[in-house]
């Protein structure tokens, strides 16, 4: 549908040219970004998206490990639940600090 041109635009040559040029520019940007750009966003958003993804992965890992290990005897567990959370919680808070610190730093300008 984006590649279809409205028949009314053909009457106005200047407007038709602008529409075609903008469609070509958008297509060029989409090709340059590639399929990873569709996932991560543009270069300004990649660090924030990666930090958010890291937070989600760490929290899910901690929750899944906690649920799996909570019913096991402590002798069979190689890594205790509190030890796992003591490893991943600083990483979570660091990522959250990066996200909020990055946004507040941009507002200071």
C-alpha positions in Angstrom: 0.0 0.0 0.0 2.9 2.4 0.6 4.1 1.9 -2.9 0.7 2.8 -4.4 0.3 6.4 -5.6 -2.9 8.2 -5.3 -4.4 9.0 -8.8 -5.1 12.6 -7.6 -1.4 13.2 -7.1 -0.7 12.6 -10.8 -2.5 15.8 -11.5 -0.1 17.8 -9.3 3.4 17.1 -10.6 5.3 18.9 -7.8 3.3 17.1 -5.0 3.7 13.8 -6.8 7.4 14.3 -7.1 7.7 15.1 -3.3 5.6 12.0 -2.4 7.7 9.7 -4.6 11.0 11.2 -3.2 9.8 10.8 0.4 8.8 7.2 -0.2 12.2 6.5 -1.8 13.9 8.1 1.2 11.9 6.0 3.6 12.7 2.8 1.7 16.4 3.8 1.6 16.4 4.3 5.4 14.7 0.9 5.9 17.2 -0.9 3.7 20.1 0.8 5.6 18.8 -0.3 9.0 18.2 -3.9 7.9 16.3 -6.4 9.9 18.3 -5.8 13.0 17.4 -2.1 12.8 13.7 -3.2 13.0 14.4 -5.0 16.2 16.8 -2.6 17.9 15.7 0.7 16.4 18.0 3.5 15.2 21.5 4.1 16.5 20.2 6.5 19.2 17.9 3.9 20.7 20.1 0.8 20.6 21.9 1.3 24.0 18.6 1.9 25.8 16.9 -1.1 24.1 19.9 -3.3 24.9 19.8 -2.2 28.6 16.1 -2.9 28.8 16.6 -6.3 27.2 19.3 -7.1 29.7 17.0 -6.1 32.6 14.2 -8.4 31.3 16.6 -11.3 30.7 18.2 -11.0 34.1 14.9 -10.8 36.0 13.5 -13.8 34.0 16.6 -15.8 34.7 16.4 -15.1 38.4 12.7 -15.8 38.6 13.0 -19.1 36.6 16.0 -20.3 38.6 14.2 -19.3 41.9 11.1 -21.3 40.9 13.1 -24.4 39.8 15.5 -24.5 42.8 13.1 -23.5 45.5 11.7 -27.1 45.8 15.1 -28.8 45.8 17.1 -29.7 48.9 20.0 -27.3 49.6 22.6 -30.1 49.4 21.8 -30.7 45.7 22.0 -27.0 44.7 25.4 -25.8 43.5 24.4 -22.1 43.4 22.1 -20.9 46.2 19.2 -18.6 45.3 20.5 -15.7 47.4 23.9 -16.0 45.7 22.4 -15.9 42.2 20.3 -12.8 43.2 23.4 -11.2 44.7 25.1 -11.6 41.3 22.3 -10.4 39.1 20.8 -7.6 41.2 23.7 -5.2 40.8 23.6 -5.8 37.1 19.8 -5.0 37.1 20.3 -1.8 39.1 23.2 -0.8 36.9 21.1 -1.1 33.8 18.2 0.7 35.4 20.6 3.5 36.5 21.9 3.7 32.9 18.3 4.0 31.5 17.2 6.7 34.0 20.6 8.5 34.0 20.6 8.6 30.2 17.2 10.2 30.1 17.9 12.8 32.8 21.2 13.7 31.2 19.5 14.4 27.8 17.0 16.7 29.6 19.8 18.8 31.2 21.3 20.2 27.9 
